[in-house]
Amino acid sequence: MRDYDVFTVESKADVLEKSREYWNPGKTGFWVDTGVDLVIDRREGYYIWDMSGARLIDVHLNGGTFNLGHRNAELVEAITTGMRTFDIGNHHFPSSARAALAAELVRWAPPNLTKVVYGSGGGEAIDIALKTARHATRRRRIVSIAKAYHGHTGLAVATGDDRFSKIFLADRPDEFTHVPFNDLAAMEQALAPGDAAAVIMETIPATYGFPLPAPGYLEAVKELCESHGTVYIADEVQTGLMRTGEMWGISKHGIEPDILVTGKGLSGGIYPIAAVLVSEQCAGWLTEDGFAHISSFGGAELGCVAALKTLEICGRPQTRSMVHYIADLVGRGLRDIQARYPDWFTGIRQNGVVMGLEFDHPEGAKYVMRHLYETGVWAIFSTLDPRVLQYKPGVLMTPELCEELLERTEAGISGAWAEVRHSPAGSRAPLAGRAR
Ligand SMILES: Cc1ncc(COP(=O)(O)O)c(C=O)c1O
């Protein structure tokens, strides 16, 4: 009997059945039909265990949430100690935990960012960033990238793909302009009228499969923003916290964004928290009406405790060296595998441990995902480009684990290739499951 055998579920089949009935029939059905019937049970470091007992190396990490591993011992210790003093706290009042984290985030931020606003998750933080830009510019229009993903809250969802906004009648084409990624002319055209409050950019668009910005692209977008009086918002939810080998991916471009958003991994995967780092020029509303954004759980004190420890771990010189080491080791291993399957495994997108693996099939990453699942690796396809597998090693992985990961990865890639090649309808056969 485990500590948490207190739930009223009998078996994995029971969990799946109850999930279909009471929780989310669409999501549950999708995974079961796709052949990834994962019900995460035990979790430790970079391993997760399915309820069947099967062990998987986690390189999905839930978008970097588990960057430091599942239930990282230092984080568990910090939060356990924190619980002797803190709970969520009262968001209306100043607090030692919130003040300490804000000061630490500012210390790690690009020098122009001087204020911190908290949310409970990434979407809320993006909403705060967009509201902040609107307040600072007194403009309404927001420009984002087609196939961007900034979350599903009220404003954030309108910056992203129609699939997620239209279903809730939340698309607002008059206020939200989408332009193709890496297309500077389109960006220039979108900003030319001089009425855009903000350009919001993931430093590397995650859900689109981590296509890398063309050299000079982000820098040029920032310059365009400056010349049109538009705020540049860097969404660092997936690229921050040392995943590119620097605390923030945007710093590698020498860009000082007007606003920077962090979430996911900031919580250490232990207690939810997200944060918006804001320049003095954009922070006016915090003085004009400090109650203008209210969130009971935004900046929860236990989240601050987790985030402080996360920043400490990410900021250690050993962590930075480890990221460079892992990026090099895994990058080389992947290129070796690619050389053995050049017609199938067609591309590697990489910046640090942010990686997207491209396959020569419109849904290639779904096949690879399923085969990896069978060979003991959990990595997820890119929702907005299912040719590409999101492949996100953790920043504290050991060399031995990286080697094991590469071995299993090759087995999964090879298995998927055999299936695609031998499927009756040839390499264009659709995968079971209802993914769109
Ligand atoms: C780049 C990016 N921004 C924002 C979000 C939204 O974060 P959350 O799911 O915590 O609302 C996500 C979530 O995947 C993301 O990948």
The ligand as a MOL file (V3000), in Angstrom:
LIG
                    3D

  0  0  0     0  0            999 V3000
M  V30 BEGIN CTAB
M  V30 COUNTS 16 16 0 0 0
M  V30 BEGIN ATOM
M  V30 1 C 5.2540 29.1570 -24.3380 0
M  V30 2 C 4.0710 29.0120 -23.4330 0
M  V30 3 N 3.4910 30.1110 -22.9200 0
M  V30 4 C 2.4400 30.0260 -22.0880 0
M  V30 5 C 1.8980 28.8200 -21.7370 0
M  V30 6 C 0.7140 28.7440 -20.8080 0
M  V30 7 O 1.0850 28.2060 -19.5960 0
M  V30 8 P -0.0060 27.5080 -18.6470 0
M  V30 9 O -0.3430 26.1810 -19.2600 0
M  V30 10 O 0.6950 27.3990 -17.3300 0
M  V30 11 O -1.2000 28.4110 -18.5870 0
M  V30 12 C 2.4660 27.6500 -22.2480 0
M  V30 13 C 1.9140 26.3370 -21.8980 0
M  V30 14 O 2.2280 25.3290 -22.4660 0
M  V30 15 C 3.5800 27.7450 -23.1200 0
M  V30 16 O 4.1420 26.6690 -23.6440 0
M  V30 END ATOM
M  V30 BEGIN BOND
M  V30 1 1 1 2
M  V30 2 1 2 3
M  V30 3 2 2 15
M  V30 4 2 3 4
M  V30 5 1 4 5
M  V30 6 1 5 6
M  V30 7 2 5 12
M  V30 8 1 6 7
M  V30 9 1 7 8
M  V30 10 2 8 9
M  V30 11 1 8 10
M  V30 12 1 8 11
M  V30 13 1 12 13
M  V30 14 1 12 15
M  V30 15 2 13 14
M  V30 16 1 15 16
M  V30 END BOND
M  V30 END CTAB
M  END
